[in-house]
């Protein structure tokens, strides 16, 4: 259950970071490579990938716990 909470919290925090401006060091690094304007597009894209990954893992964990609880309840009746 703790893993589900941690992955869920990570998904929430990354979604908050996705709507903010990219950090200044990332903008500077992008400008050094000559693609400074793309930092404001790449930042939310990368954060949304993290949200999807952490959110899917948290969802799978919840489903696994529900399945485990459901199977445990049916085994107790037998």
GULUM-591838 format. One record per residue (C-alpha): residue number from 1; x, y, z. Coordinates in Angstrom, 2 decimals. Each point is the difference from the previous one (the first is absolute). Layout:
BEGIN
<site NUM,<X,Y,Z>>
...
END
This chain:
BEGIN
<site 1,<0.00,0.00,0.00>>
<site 2,<2.89,2.38,0.72>>
<site 3,<1.31,-0.43,-3.54>>
<site 4,<-3.41,0.94,-1.41>>
<site 5,<-0.04,3.14,2.15>>
<site 6,<3.52,0.96,-1.07>>
<site 7,<-0.72,-0.51,-3.69>>
<site 8,<-3.26,1.92,0.31>>
<site 9,<1.73,2.88,1.76>>
<site 10,<2.71,0.06,-2.67>>
<site 11,<-2.65,0.17,-2.74>>
<site 12,<-1.73,2.92,1.75>>
<site 13,<3.24,1.90,0.54>>
<site 14,<1.12,-0.51,-3.61>>
<site 15,<-3.35,1.26,-1.24>>
<site 16,<0.55,3.17,2.05>>
<site 17,<3.50,0.37,-1.46>>
<site 18,<-1.38,-0.47,-3.52>>
<site 19,<-2.08,3.18,0.17>>
<site 20,<2.88,2.12,1.29>>
<site 21,<2.77,1.57,-2.04>>
<site 22,<3.13,-2.08,-0.52>>
<site 23,<2.77,0.56,2.55>>
<site 24,<2.60,2.58,-1.00>>
<site 25,<2.93,-2.48,-0.24>>
<site 26,<-1.95,-2.06,-2.55>>
<site 27,<-0.69,3.12,-2.07>>
<site 28,<3.70,0.93,0.13>>
<site 29,<1.05,-3.49,-1.06>>
<site 30,<-2.51,0.05,-2.87>>
<site 31,<1.33,3.38,-1.11>>
<site 32,<3.56,-1.38,0.05>>
<site 33,<-1.12,-2.65,-2.49>>
<site 34,<-1.76,2.64,-2.10>>
<site 35,<-3.53,-1.14,0.71>>
<site 36,<-0.95,2.37,2.81>>
<site 37,<-3.57,0.52,-1.15>>
<site 38,<-0.72,-3.72,0.05>>
<site 39,<0.62,-0.23,3.76>>
<site 40,<-3.45,1.41,0.69>>
<site 41,<-1.49,-2.78,-2.16>>
<site 42,<2.24,-2.85,1.11>>
<site 43,<-0.45,0.62,3.73>>
<site 44,<-3.77,-0.68,0.15>>
<site 45,<0.38,-2.88,-2.45>>
<site 46,<2.57,-1.73,2.20>>
<site 47,<-2.00,0.68,3.15>>
<site 48,<-3.15,-1.44,-1.59>>
<site 49,<1.94,-3.17,-0.83>>
<site 50,<0.90,-0.26,3.67>>
<site 51,<-3.63,0.60,1.01>>
<site 52,<-1.15,-2.75,-2.35>>
<site 53,<2.62,-2.46,1.21>>
<site 54,<-0.42,0.62,3.72>>
<site 55,<-3.78,0.23,-0.30>>
<site 56,<-0.25,-3.27,-1.90>>
<site 57,<2.20,-1.75,2.55>>
<site 58,<-2.07,1.36,2.89>>
<site 59,<-3.20,-1.10,-1.74>>
<site 60,<1.40,-3.48,-0.60>>
<site 61,<0.99,-0.19,3.65>>
<site 62,<-3.51,0.94,1.13>>
<site 63,<-1.50,-2.62,-2.30>>
<site 64,<2.42,-2.63,1.31>>
<site 65,<-0.95,0.83,3.59>>
<site 66,<-3.71,-0.18,-0.87>>
<site 67,<0.51,-3.35,-1.72>>
<site 68,<1.99,-1.30,2.94>>
<site 69,<-2.70,1.13,2.44>>
<site 70,<-2.73,-1.49,-2.18>>
<site 71,<1.79,-3.36,-0.33>>
<site 72,<0.77,-0.06,3.71>>
<site 73,<-3.66,0.62,0.85>>
<site 74,<-1.19,-2.85,-2.25>>
<site 75,<2.63,-2.38,1.38>>
<site 76,<-1.06,0.78,3.57>>
<site 77,<-3.57,-1.07,-0.72>>
<site 78,<1.02,-3.45,-1.24>>
END
